[in-house]
């Protein structure tokens, strides 16, 4: 299957390359060669390549910066997906678009269903919600939207890499303990995406690792496992703090756990790996880093 992946500089695009299954001819474009906000560039690339599948991982992910630069966030997160969907419709491609837990307001106390009403509380969340709508309203018949949360890998700028750096530099750090979600390894999401592609699954879906924790719990697990495996040489005290004690320009959802029941049912019988507990994937990643 000829597949075009956008957002080539990001952690998910790199994970999609690492986990590519047999039978896929994958072409990855970063913003330097494909600006998804440019209808002309999108038409040129899609029209020339004629991919059977487009996977859009491109996004404006600087959550706090979006609060003061809504124009840029909306171009990439809202207009871009709509432009890709229009091109997919014209050239007969399928489209997988990646979205986020930030489309929800965090007020639930049970995992969010794909059918739950969206109510974003930040510019980032609102532009990502609008990007979902742009895809759904484009007239494209074969589209798939996959929402995920708390994505990380071992090399890109993210919570995991920031924590490892801070733990190497400091004896004590403070981490928010009243926001709950599911840390998700990029390779786990990438594998699920490939299985959704191969199975022809369409519609709205959720995918994360399994289980849940807080940012403080995630940081504590990183510190414990990293010391056990030798990635960190000394102990760092991780103090829990409340969101109100760590003010940021953008509001974050207090509860971001996503319900994956619908997606896993769709993937039964495929090569998909059942959702793995987030601690197990974290341990796997840290052990890989130690042995590199």
Secondary structure, DSSP 8 states (H G I E B T S, - for coil): -EEEEE-TTSHHHHHHHHT--TT-EEEEE-TTT--TT-HHHHHHHHHHH--SEEEE------TTGGGT-HHHHHIIIIIHHHHHHHHHHHHT-EEEEEEEGGGS-S--SS-B-TTS-----SHHHHHHHHHHHHHHTS--SSEEEEEE-SEE-SSSSSHHHHHHHHHHH-SEEEEE-S-EE--EEHHHHHHHHHHHHHHT--EEEE---BS-EEHHHHHHHHHHHHHHHTS--S--EEEEE-GGGS--SS---SB--B--HHHHHHHTTSS-----BHHHHHHHHHHHHHT-
